[in-house]
Amino acid sequence: MSDADDKKKGVSRRELLTFWRKPLEELARPKPPPAATTAPAAARPAPLRPPGMLQELLLVHSCIRCGKCVDVCPARAIHPLGPEWGAAQGTPFINPRLQPCVLCTGLQCTHVCPSDALSPVYVNRDVTMGTAILDESRCVTYRGQACDACQKACPIPGAITIDEAGRVRVVDALCVGCGLCEHVCPTEPTSIRVVPRD
């Protein structure tokens, strides 16, 4: 049996040959669980934040994790980040593939925040959550198939267009990053995704 085979079983050859020299208490002590395999926060893409967000570092430090933005969201799009996000745990984020921001009337989440982690926003064109990035290698319109799902879903006139060849185009200057396009994209993985603005 090789050392590699022993490792798979959780016992090394060295441990097998020297176990009799270990104190009984050490043998009885349970081994710690293996280290978590989640990627470090620096290796993950930044989370998409709700409308009215401050710069990321300011949001993490000023958010008091009260959950008011989560509770007021009519689309149930806002959720708190989990413990794997370290210092950012409990701060609000949106996963547009599951449920995008619908740019609700009054942009309610931006008006209930008691700590100003989310600043009040009054009109949709002033939302700067992120921007849509199109992966042309996945988008069916770049393979000659007709699709306008993202354009139809987009609430901002002109932010997503279809060119004369029938291909999807994103106008970055108009995109607010709500994620409705990503939510309705028929490809898997999605051809269009929203990333936070720097």
Z-matrix of the N, CA and C atoms (Angstrom, degrees):
N
C 1 1.460
C 2 1.530 1 109.22
N 3 1.319 2 116.66 1 133.90
C 4 1.464 3 120.33 2 -177.87
C 5 1.517 4 110.84 3 -85.14
N 6 1.377 5 115.05 4 165.65
C 7 1.469 6 119.88 5 174.62
C 8 1.505 7 110.69 6 -59.63
N 9 1.355 8 117.10 7 -35.96
C 10 1.471 9 120.95 8 -179.83
C 11 1.515 10 110.66 9 -62.89
N 12 1.371 11 116.61 10 -41.17
C 13 1.470 12 119.84 11 178.60
C 14 1.524 13 110.68 12 -65.14
N 15 1.354 14 115.60 13 -40.38
C 16 1.466 15 119.58 14 178.12
C 17 1.510 16 111.10 15 -61.67
N 18 1.339 17 116.59 16 -40.95
C 19 1.472 18 120.44 17 -177.57
C 20 1.516 19 110.51 18 -63.25
N 21 1.370 20 116.26 19 -37.98
C 22 1.463 21 119.59 20 179.10
C 23 1.523 22 110.88 21 -59.53
N 24 1.325 23 116.07 22 -33.34
C 25 1.461 24 119.93 23 -179.00
C 26 1.516 25 112.30 24 -86.45
N 27 1.335 26 116.54 25 -2.84
C 28 1.456 27 119.95 26 177.25
C 29 1.514 28 114.35 27 89.62
N 30 1.338 29 118.69 28 5.05
C 31 1.468 30 122.81 29 179.78
C 32 1.516 31 107.63 30 -130.02
N 33 1.329 32 116.75 31 127.28
C 34 1.460 33 119.15 32 176.97
C 35 1.527 34 109.17 33 -86.58
N 36 1.330 35 115.42 34 161.79
C 37 1.467 36 119.93 35 178.83
C 38 1.523 37 110.28 36 -60.81
N 39 1.335 38 115.87 37 -39.49
C 40 1.463 39 120.13 38 179.56
C 41 1.535 40 110.14 39 -61.30
N 42 1.356 41 116.17 40 -44.52
C 43 1.474 42 118.71 41 178.99
C 44 1.522 43 111.11 42 -62.61
N 45 1.326 44 116.34 43 -37.94
C 46 1.458 45 120.93 44 -179.32
C 47 1.528 46 111.74 45 -63.04
N 48 1.336 47 115.71 46 -39.15
C 49 1.462 48 120.39 47 -177.25
C 50 1.530 49 113.49 48 -82.53
N 51 1.321 50 117.03 49 -18.78
C 52 1.467 51 118.57 50 -175.73
C 53 1.525 52 113.15 51 -116.26
N 54 1.341 53 117.81 52 9.72
C 55 1.464 54 118.82 53 -175.68
C 56 1.521 55 112.54 54 -61.24
N 57 1.338 56 117.56 55 -30.88
C 58 1.463 57 120.87 56 -177.26
C 59 1.511 58 112.85 57 -67.82
N 60 1.360 59 117.98 58 -17.28
C 61 1.461 60 120.90 59 179.27
C 62 1.520 61 112.54 60 -87.37
N 63 1.342 62 117.91 61 -9.34
C 64 1.462 63 120.88 62 -175.92
C 65 1.523 64 110.87 63 -85.44
N 66 1.330 65 117.43 64 144.61
C 67 1.463 66 119.43 65 176.04
C 68 1.522 67 110.12 66 -62.11
N 69 1.314 68 116.79 67 149.91
C 70 1.456 69 122.19 68 -177.59
C 71 1.527 70 111.72 69 -58.24
N 72 1.352 71 117.01 70 -37.82
C 73 1.466 72 120.26 71 -178.77
C 74 1.530 73 110.82 72 -62.25
N 75 1.341 74 116.31 73 -37.71
C 76 1.456 75 120.32 74 -178.77
C 77 1.524 76 110.78 75 -67.58
N 78 1.340 77 116.09 76 -38.22
C 79 1.462 78 119.84 77 179.17
C 80 1.524 79 111.66 78 -66.90
N 81 1.316 80 116.55 79 -33.99
C 82 1.466 81 120.83 80 -177.73
C 83 1.522 82 113.05 81 -80.40
N 84 1.344 83 116.35 82 -18.94
C 85 1.470 84 120.46 83 -176.82
C 86 1.532 85 109.82 84 -68.10
N 87 1.338 86 118.61 85 128.88
C 88 1.468 87 119.27 86 178.86
C 89 1.520 88 110.89 87 -67.96
N 90 1.344 89 114.81 88 146.64
C 91 1.459 90 119.72 89 178.35
C 92 1.522 91 108.92 90 -76.45
N 93 1.340 92 117.32 91 146.14
C 94 1.459 93 119.33 92 177.54
C 95 1.520 94 110.32 93 -66.42
N 96 1.336 95 117.43 94 151.12
C 97 1.463 96 119.05 95 178.91
C 98 1.519 97 110.15 96 -65.53
N 99 1.343 98 117.17 97 156.00
C 100 1.460 99 118.90 98 178.76
C 101 1.511 100 110.89 99 -62.28
N 102 1.321 101 115.95 100 153.52
C 103 1.466 102 120.71 101 -179.19
C 104 1.518 103 109.99 102 -61.18
N 105 1.324 104 115.70 103 147.75
C 106 1.465 105 120.63 104 179.06
C 107 1.519 106 109.25 105 -61.38
N 108 1.342 107 114.92 106 145.48
C 109 1.458 108 119.28 107 -178.01
C 110 1.525 109 112.53 108 -101.44
N 111 1.317 110 117.96 109 10.65
C 112 1.453 111 118.98 110 178.58
C 113 1.517 112 109.33 111 -70.10
N 114 1.315 113 114.42 112 144.25
C 115 1.463 114 119.92 113 -178.39
C 116 1.520 115 109.78 114 -66.86
N 117 1.335 116 117.62 115 144.10
C 118 1.457 117 118.74 116 176.27
C 119 1.514 118 110.39 117 -61.31
N 120 1.348 119 115.43 118 153.21
C 121 1.464 120 120.03 119 -176.27
C 122 1.523 121 111.84 120 -53.29
N 123 1.332 122 117.41 121 -36.24
C 124 1.466 123 120.55 122 -177.70
C 125 1.524 124 111.31 123 -65.99
N 126 1.355 125 118.04 124 -26.48
C 127 1.455 126 121.22 125 -177.10
C 128 1.524 127 112.42 126 -86.71
N 129 1.323 128 117.75 127 -16.33
C 130 1.461 129 121.06 128 -179.79
C 131 1.521 130 110.38 129 -87.40
N 132 1.340 131 116.36 130 152.63
C 133 1.465 132 117.54 131 173.51
C 134 1.524 133 109.64 132 -65.27
N 135 1.307 134 116.73 133 148.76
C 136 1.468 135 120.71 134 178.83
C 137 1.526 136 109.30 135 -63.33
N 138 1.324 137 117.93 136 145.18
C 139 1.469 138 120.25 137 179.82
C 140 1.524 139 110.94 138 -72.35
N 141 1.332 140 115.63 139 149.75
C 142 1.459 141 120.95 140 174.83
C 143 1.524 142 107.51 141 -79.91
N 144 1.310 143 116.45 142 125.26
C 145 1.466 144 121.80 143 -176.99
C 146 1.526 145 111.06 144 -98.19
N 147 1.329 146 117.65 145 159.81
C 148 1.462 147 121.16 146 178.39
C 149 1.527 148 111.98 147 -66.36
N 150 1.326 149 116.70 148 168.98
C 151 1.468 150 119.99 149 176.63
C 152 1.530 151 111.23 150 -55.97
N 153 1.303 152 115.74 151 151.20
C 154 1.461 153 120.67 152 175.82
C 155 1.501 154 115.12 153 79.90
N 156 1.343 155 117.49 154 9.06
C 157 1.466 156 119.36 155 -176.66
C 158 1.517 157 111.55 156 -66.92
N 159 1.307 158 114.45 157 150.84
C 160 1.459 159 121.80 158 171.67
C 161 1.520 160 108.20 159 -82.10
N 162 1.284 161 116.90 160 -178.38
C 163 1.461 162 120.78 161 169.87
C 164 1.541 163 107.22 162 -57.46
N 165 1.326 164 117.45 163 145.79
C 166 1.468 165 122.55 164 -171.43
C 167 1.530 166 114.03 165 -49.72
N 168 1.304 167 117.78 166 -50.16
C 169 1.460 168 120.40 167 -177.69
C 170 1.525 169 111.38 168 -63.81
N 171 1.322 170 117.20 169 -38.93
C 172 1.465 171 120.60 170 178.12
C 173 1.520 172 111.15 171 -66.60
N 174 1.330 173 116.30 172 -38.88
C 175 1.465 174 119.29 173 178.90
C 176 1.518 175 110.70 174 -62.77
N 177 1.329 176 116.72 175 -45.76
C 178 1.468 177 120.35 176 -178.92
C 179 1.521 178 110.98 177 -59.92
N 180 1.333 179 117.06 178 -37.75
C 181 1.466 180 120.00 179 -177.21
C 182 1.528 181 113.39 180 -83.58
N 183 1.330 182 118.10 181 -26.76
C 184 1.461 183 118.85 182 -176.81
C 185 1.525 184 113.67 183 -96.12
N 186 1.329 185 117.85 184 -21.14
C 187 1.471 186 120.38 185 179.36
C 188 1.527 187 109.55 186 -67.34
N 189 1.338 188 116.58 187 130.55
C 190 1.467 189 120.18 188 -179.42
C 191 1.536 190 112.14 189 -97.67
N 192 1.323 191 116.89 190 7.45
C 193 1.473 192 123.18 191 176.14
C 194 1.522 193 112.57 192 59.35
N 195 1.316 194 115.89 193 38.57
C 196 1.470 195 119.75 194 -177.59
C 197 1.528 196 112.96 195 -79.30
N 198 1.323 197 117.26 196 -23.15
C 199 1.458 198 120.81 197 178.75
C 200 1.514 199 115.32 198 82.69
N 201 1.334 200 118.28 199 6.56
C 202 1.468 201 119.50 200 -178.22
C 203 1.523 202 111.78 201 -64.54
N 204 1.334 203 117.60 202 -37.74
C 205 1.467 204 120.05 203 178.69
C 206 1.532 205 110.52 204 -66.24
N 207 1.324 206 116.74 205 -36.30
C 208 1.459 207 121.85 206 177.30
C 209 1.528 208 109.66 207 -63.28
N 210 1.319 209 116.09 208 -46.85
C 211 1.461 210 121.17 209 -176.23
C 212 1.521 211 113.65 210 -67.62
N 213 1.340 212 117.50 211 -34.57
C 214 1.463 213 120.38 212 -173.80
C 215 1.529 214 112.88 213 -84.68
N 216 1.317 215 118.23 214 -16.12
C 217 1.466 216 121.13 215 -175.41
C 218 1.523 217 111.17 216 -64.76
N 219 1.345 218 118.56 217 115.65
C 220 1.465 219 120.04 218 -177.00
C 221 1.528 220 113.05 219 -69.41
N 222 1.323 221 117.39 220 -22.48
C 223 1.464 222 120.71 221 -179.62
C 224 1.524 223 112.31 222 -91.81
N 225 1.327 224 117.49 223 -5.19
C 226 1.469 225 122.89 224 -175.42
C 227 1.534 226 110.09 225 56.17
N 228 1.332 227 115.23 226 41.41
C 229 1.458 228 121.61 227 -178.23
C 230 1.524 229 112.83 228 -91.29
N 231 1.322 230 117.73 229 -20.12
C 232 1.468 231 121.11 230 -174.21
C 233 1.530 232 109.90 231 -97.20
N 234 1.325 233 114.50 232 133.13
C 235 1.466 234 121.16 233 179.89
C 236 1.527 235 109.22 234 -137.44
N 237 1.346 236 118.23 235 156.04
C 238 1.472 237 120.12 236 175.52
C 239 1.530 238 110.76 237 -82.23
N 240 1.322 239 115.82 238 141.85
C 241 1.459 240 120.21 239 175.13
C 242 1.527 241 110.04 240 -65.25
N 243 1.320 242 116.68 241 148.94
C 244 1.454 243 122.45 242 -178.64
C 245 1.518 244 113.46 243 -83.92
N 246 1.335 245 117.07 244 177.79
C 247 1.463 246 122.07 245 -175.75
C 248 1.526 247 113.96 246 -63.30
N 249 1.331 248 117.32 247 -21.88
C 250 1.465 249 119.21 248 179.49
C 251 1.525 250 112.64 249 -66.48
N 252 1.328 251 116.98 250 -9.79
C 253 1.464 252 121.10 251 179.23
C 254 1.520 253 112.60 252 -92.35
N 255 1.309 254 117.68 253 6.68
C 256 1.467 255 120.60 254 174.62
C 257 1.513 256 112.90 255 59.93
N 258 1.334 257 116.81 256 -124.02
C 259 1.470 258 121.80 257 -176.36
C 260 1.521 259 112.93 258 -62.28
N 261 1.323 260 117.64 259 -21.32
C 262 1.473 261 121.22 260 -179.91
C 263 1.529 262 112.29 261 -86.77
N 264 1.323 263 118.50 262 -1.90
C 265 1.464 264 121.63 263 -179.97
C 266 1.523 265 110.74 264 -52.61
N 267 1.327 266 115.88 265 135.47
C 268 1.463 267 121.33 266 176.57
C 269 1.511 268 114.54 267 88.14
N 270 1.334 269 117.25 268 -10.40
C 271 1.466 270 119.18 269 178.83
C 272 1.530 271 109.20 270 -81.21
N 273 1.338 272 117.74 271 154.99
C 274 1.470 273 120.38 272 -171.86
C 275 1.532 274 113.46 273 -78.62
N 276 1.329 275 114.70 274 143.23
C 277 1.460 276 120.09 275 174.49
C 278 1.521 277 109.07 276 -147.72
N 279 1.321 278 115.24 277 167.07
C 280 1.465 279 122.44 278 179.71
C 281 1.522 280 108.57 279 -128.58
N 282 1.329 281 116.96 280 133.35
C 283 1.460 282 122.38 281 172.52
C 284 1.527 283 106.43 282 -106.08
N 285 1.338 284 117.73 283 97.47
C 286 1.457 285 119.72 284 -172.02
C 287 1.525 286 114.75 285 -65.33
N 288 1.315 287 117.29 286 -24.36
C 289 1.469 288 118.73 287 178.66
C 290 1.519 289 109.78 288 -65.73
N 291 1.332 290 116.22 289 -36.21
C 292 1.468 291 120.60 290 179.28
C 293 1.522 292 111.98 291 -83.88
N 294 1.323 293 117.50 292 -48.09
C 295 1.464 294 122.03 293 179.57
C 296 1.527 295 108.81 294 -159.14
N 297 1.328 296 117.00 295 110.20
C 298 1.464 297 120.12 296 -177.96
C 299 1.523 298 112.55 297 -80.61
N 300 1.317 299 115.02 298 169.52
C 301 1.458 300 121.33 299 169.55
C 302 1.527 301 106.82 300 -71.42
N 303 1.322 302 117.49 301 133.78
C 304 1.469 303 120.61 302 -179.28
C 305 1.523 304 111.71 303 -99.64
N 306 1.341 305 116.98 304 9.05
C 307 1.467 306 121.32 305 -178.08
C 308 1.526 307 109.65 306 49.40
N 309 1.315 308 113.98 307 57.72
C 310 1.468 309 120.92 308 -175.27
C 311 1.529 310 111.74 309 -60.01
N 312 1.308 311 115.39 310 158.39
C 313 1.459 312 121.21 311 177.79
C 314 1.524 313 109.39 312 -58.11
N 315 1.312 314 115.73 313 122.91
C 316 1.459 315 120.43 314 179.22
C 317 1.517 316 114.84 315 86.55
N 318 1.343 317 117.06 316 -5.25
C 319 1.474 318 120.88 317 -179.08
C 320 1.530 319 109.76 318 42.16
N 321 1.329 320 114.42 319 62.17
C 322 1.462 321 123.51 320 -168.07
C 323 1.530 322 115.24 321 -55.64
N 324 1.338 323 117.36 322 -37.81
C 325 1.475 324 119.01 323 -177.14
C 326 1.520 325 111.50 324 -60.56
N 327 1.320 326 116.94 325 -30.65
C 328 1.465 327 119.79 326 -177.21
C 329 1.527 328 112.66 327 -76.86
N 330 1.324 329 117.21 328 -11.67
C 331 1.472 330 120.32 329 -177.24
C 332 1.529 331 113.39 330 -106.14
N 333 1.334 332 117.30 331 -8.13
C 334 1.476 333 118.57 332 -179.87
C 335 1.519 334 112.51 333 -102.10
N 336 1.317 335 117.52 334 -7.53
C 337 1.465 336 120.39 335 -176.06
C 338 1.528 337 110.37 336 -69.43
N 339 1.355 338 117.89 337 117.71
C 340 1.463 339 120.17 338 -176.95
C 341 1.533 340 114.20 339 -80.50
N 342 1.341 341 116.81 340 -12.43
C 343 1.464 342 118.94 341 -175.53
C 344 1.525 343 113.29 342 -108.76
N 345 1.328 344 116.14 343 2.71
C 346 1.471 345 122.07 344 -176.89
C 347 1.523 346 113.10 345 63.51
N 348 1.344 347 117.56 346 21.79
C 349 1.458 348 119.85 347 171.49
C 350 1.525 349 109.22 348 -65.88
N 351 1.338 350 114.93 349 -32.00
C 352 1.465 351 122.18 350 170.05
C 353 1.520 352 106.36 351 -112.96
N 354 1.317 353 116.72 352 121.46
C 355 1.461 354 120.94 353 -179.35
C 356 1.521 355 110.05 354 -88.65
N 357 1.327 356 118.14 355 146.52
C 358 1.467 357 120.48 356 -179.08
C 359 1.534 358 112.58 357 -57.83
N 360 1.325 359 115.33 358 134.70
C 361 1.465 360 122.93 359 175.43
C 362 1.524 361 105.68 360 -125.96
N 363 1.327 362 116.08 361 137.53
C 364 1.462 363 119.84 362 -173.49
C 365 1.520 364 113.90 363 -110.64
N 366 1.325 365 118.12 364 -26.28
C 367 1.467 366 119.88 365 -179.98
C 368 1.533 367 109.46 366 -133.10
N 369 1.336 368 115.00 367 148.40
C 370 1.466 369 120.58 368 -175.12
C 371 1.520 370 113.51 369 -57.31
N 372 1.309 371 118.05 370 -37.79
C 373 1.467 372 119.98 371 -176.14
C 374 1.534 373 112.00 372 -65.13
N 375 1.343 374 117.69 373 -16.72
C 376 1.465 375 121.09 374 178.52
C 377 1.535 376 113.22 375 -90.00
N 378 1.332 377 116.68 376 -1.95
C 379 1.468 378 120.88 377 177.33
C 380 1.532 379 108.25 378 -74.22
N 381 1.313 380 116.56 379 133.68
C 382 1.468 381 121.46 380 179.13
C 383 1.530 382 110.58 381 -133.66
N 384 1.319 383 116.02 382 52.83
C 385 1.465 384 120.53 383 -178.59
C 386 1.522 385 111.94 384 -66.53
N 387 1.312 386 116.38 385 -42.48
C 388 1.455 387 120.67 386 -175.29
C 389 1.510 388 110.26 387 -174.99
N 390 1.303 389 114.51 388 -161.31
C 391 1.466 390 120.46 389 177.00
C 392 1.518 391 108.91 390 -144.50
N 393 1.319 392 115.82 391 147.73
C 394 1.463 393 120.94 392 179.64
C 395 1.521 394 109.91 393 -82.45
N 396 1.320 395 115.67 394 133.62
C 397 1.459 396 123.12 395 177.32
C 398 1.525 397 107.44 396 -114.00
N 399 1.324 398 116.40 397 125.55
C 400 1.463 399 121.62 398 -178.43
C 401 1.523 400 110.31 399 -98.31
N 402 1.321 401 116.29 400 128.86
C 403 1.456 402 121.93 401 173.98
C 404 1.525 403 107.10 402 -96.31
N 405 1.318 404 116.39 403 99.05
C 406 1.462 405 121.50 404 -175.05
C 407 1.523 406 111.84 405 -62.92
N 408 1.330 407 118.28 406 -26.35
C 409 1.466 408 120.72 407 -179.85
C 410 1.529 409 112.22 408 -70.59
N 411 1.335 410 116.86 409 -19.79
C 412 1.462 411 120.69 410 179.10
C 413 1.527 412 112.69 411 -102.84
N 414 1.317 413 116.71 412 -28.72
C 415 1.467 414 121.10 413 -174.12
C 416 1.526 415 109.99 414 -65.95
N 417 1.338 416 116.74 415 126.39
C 418 1.464 417 121.58 416 -176.26
C 419 1.525 418 112.29 417 -65.60
N 420 1.333 419 117.71 418 -23.80
C 421 1.468 420 119.06 419 -179.69
C 422 1.521 421 111.72 420 -68.91
N 423 1.327 422 117.48 421 -19.04
C 424 1.463 423 121.45 422 177.02
C 425 1.523 424 111.58 423 -88.58
N 426 1.339 425 116.05 424 0.53
C 427 1.468 426 121.37 425 174.35
C 428 1.533 427 110.54 426 -115.57
N 429 1.316 428 115.19 427 17.85
C 430 1.460 429 119.94 428 175.26
C 431 1.517 430 115.70 429 85.82
N 432 1.346 431 117.94 430 5.23
C 433 1.459 432 120.56 431 178.67
C 434 1.525 433 109.68 432 -95.39
N 435 1.303 434 116.15 433 145.73
C 436 1.460 435 120.71 434 179.75
C 437 1.529 436 110.20 435 -82.62
N 438 1.326 437 116.23 436 133.44
C 439 1.466 438 121.71 437 174.71
C 440 1.520 439 107.70 438 -161.82
N 441 1.315 440 116.15 439 131.62
C 442 1.467 441 119.98 440 176.38
C 443 1.528 442 110.96 441 -135.57
N 444 1.343 443 115.44 442 25.70
C 445 1.469 444 120.23 443 -176.79
C 446 1.521 445 111.79 444 -58.10
N 447 1.333 446 116.91 445 -44.96
C 448 1.465 447 119.84 446 -177.66
C 449 1.526 448 111.30 447 -68.16
N 450 1.324 449 116.89 448 -39.26
C 451 1.460 450 119.65 449 179.65
C 452 1.527 451 110.89 450 -65.00
N 453 1.327 452 116.48 451 -42.13
C 454 1.474 453 120.12 452 179.69
C 455 1.527 454 111.74 453 -65.07
N 456 1.336 455 116.73 454 -35.11
C 457 1.471 456 120.33 455 -177.75
C 458 1.514 457 112.71 456 -77.70
N 459 1.330 458 117.28 457 -23.34
C 460 1.463 459 120.60 458 -173.84
C 461 1.530 460 111.62 459 -67.05
N 462 1.343 461 117.55 460 125.31
C 463 1.463 462 120.85 461 -178.10
C 464 1.536 463 114.08 462 -84.67
N 465 1.334 464 116.71 463 -6.24
C 466 1.462 465 120.78 464 -177.19
C 467 1.532 466 108.89 465 -105.71
N 468 1.340 467 117.94 466 109.51
C 469 1.466 468 120.19 467 -178.01
C 470 1.531 469 111.69 468 -55.08
N 471 1.340 470 114.94 469 128.39
C 472 1.456 471 120.95 470 176.19
C 473 1.513 472 115.79 471 86.72
N 474 1.332 473 119.14 472 -6.80
C 475 1.467 474 120.56 473 -178.43
C 476 1.525 475 111.69 474 -72.47
N 477 1.337 476 116.92 475 -31.90
C 478 1.462 477 121.68 476 173.88
C 479 1.521 478 107.01 477 -126.74
N 480 1.318 479 115.61 478 126.62
C 481 1.461 480 120.42 479 -178.67
C 482 1.526 481 109.81 480 -124.72
N 483 1.310 482 115.62 481 165.03
C 484 1.457 483 122.75 482 172.73
C 485 1.525 484 105.91 483 -115.36
N 486 1.326 485 117.15 484 122.19
C 487 1.465 486 119.32 485 -176.94
C 488 1.527 487 111.61 486 -79.03
N 489 1.326 488 116.27 487 -179.29
C 490 1.468 489 120.84 488 -175.36
C 491 1.520 490 112.71 489 -64.87
N 492 1.336 491 116.90 490 -20.44
C 493 1.465 492 120.61 491 177.21
C 494 1.532 493 111.61 492 -90.39
N 495 1.340 494 117.03 493 2.82
C 496 1.461 495 121.17 494 178.97
C 497 1.508 496 113.98 495 83.74
N 498 1.337 497 118.09 496 14.64
C 499 1.461 498 121.67 497 -178.08
C 500 1.532 499 111.25 498 -97.97
N 501 1.320 500 114.95 499 145.03
C 502 1.469 501 122.15 500 179.56
C 503 1.524 502 109.81 501 -71.53
N 504 1.319 503 115.39 502 139.99
C 505 1.465 504 122.32 503 174.77
C 506 1.528 505 108.08 504 -134.34
N 507 1.327 506 116.74 505 141.33
C 508 1.465 507 121.98 506 175.91
C 509 1.524 508 107.83 507 -107.09
N 510 1.329 509 115.98 508 130.73
C 511 1.459 510 121.21 509 175.68
C 512 1.520 511 106.63 510 -98.41
N 513 1.327 512 114.73 511 98.16
C 514 1.460 513 121.73 512 -172.52
C 515 1.528 514 112.95 513 -54.83
N 516 1.316 515 117.30 514 -38.90
C 517 1.467 516 121.04 515 -176.31
C 518 1.531 517 112.30 516 -64.90
N 519 1.337 518 117.55 517 -22.18
C 520 1.467 519 120.66 518 -178.84
C 521 1.528 520 113.14 519 -101.42
N 522 1.323 521 117.06 520 -21.22
C 523 1.471 522 120.95 521 -176.14
C 524 1.530 523 110.50 522 -67.38
N 525 1.350 524 116.24 523 132.75
C 526 1.465 525 120.68 524 179.10
C 527 1.532 526 112.44 525 -102.43
N 528 1.347 527 116.86 526 -9.67
C 529 1.463 528 120.21 527 176.29
C 530 1.513 529 115.37 528 82.98
N 531 1.315 530 118.43 529 27.90
C 532 1.472 531 120.58 530 -178.49
C 533 1.522 532 113.02 531 -67.98
N 534 1.351 533 116.83 532 -30.61
C 535 1.455 534 120.57 533 177.51
C 536 1.518 535 115.07 534 93.06
N 537 1.324 536 118.10 535 2.61
C 538 1.463 537 119.29 536 179.10
C 539 1.524 538 111.54 537 -61.30
N 540 1.336 539 116.76 538 -34.34
C 541 1.465 540 120.35 539 178.32
C 542 1.527 541 111.06 540 -64.50
N 543 1.315 542 116.25 541 -45.14
C 544 1.469 543 120.83 542 179.52
C 545 1.522 544 110.59 543 -62.70
N 546 1.307 545 116.78 544 -38.59
C 547 1.458 546 122.19 545 -177.87
C 548 1.528 547 112.18 546 -62.56
N 549 1.334 548 117.13 547 -38.49
C 550 1.473 549 119.89 548 -174.99
C 551 1.525 550 113.78 549 -95.60
N 552 1.315 551 118.41 550 -6.14
C 553 1.468 552 120.89 551 -177.63
C 554 1.532 553 109.60 552 -57.97
N 555 1.340 554 117.92 553 127.57
C 556 1.470 555 119.97 554 -175.02
C 557 1.528 556 114.49 555 -79.85
N 558 1.337 557 118.87 556 -10.36
C 559 1.465 558 118.89 557 -178.93
C 560 1.519 559 110.54 558 -86.61
N 561 1.327 560 114.60 559 155.79
C 562 1.463 561 120.73 560 177.68
C 563 1.517 562 108.60 561 -137.35
N 564 1.326 563 120.56 562 116.05
C 565 1.461 564 126.79 563 -1.49
C 566 1.528 565 111.45 564 -62.15
N 567 1.317 566 114.97 565 159.39
C 568 1.451 567 120.81 566 -176.18
C 569 1.529 568 111.96 567 -63.27
N 570 1.340 569 115.64 568 142.97
C 571 1.476 570 121.31 569 179.09
C 572 1.514 571 112.21 570 -80.83
N 573 1.311 572 115.61 571 -19.97
C 574 1.463 573 119.80 572 -178.22
C 575 1.528 574 107.06 573 -130.05
N 576 1.309 575 116.31 574 132.00
C 577 1.459 576 119.09 575 -179.45
C 578 1.523 577 109.11 576 -140.49
N 579 1.303 578 114.67 577 152.97
C 580 1.460 579 120.16 578 -177.83
C 581 1.516 580 108.68 579 -100.51
N 582 1.315 581 115.11 580 131.59
C 583 1.468 582 120.96 581 175.52
C 584 1.518 583 108.58 582 -119.76
N 585 1.320 584 117.13 583 147.90
C 586 1.473 585 119.33 584 179.62
C 587 1.522 586 111.00 585 -61.85
N 588 1.322 587 115.73 586 149.50
C 589 1.456 588 119.95 587 174.48
C 590 1.534 589 108.23 588 -78.03
N 591 1.316 590 117.56 589 148.61
C 592 1.457 591 121.61 590 179.78
C 593 1.526 592 110.37 591 -65.94
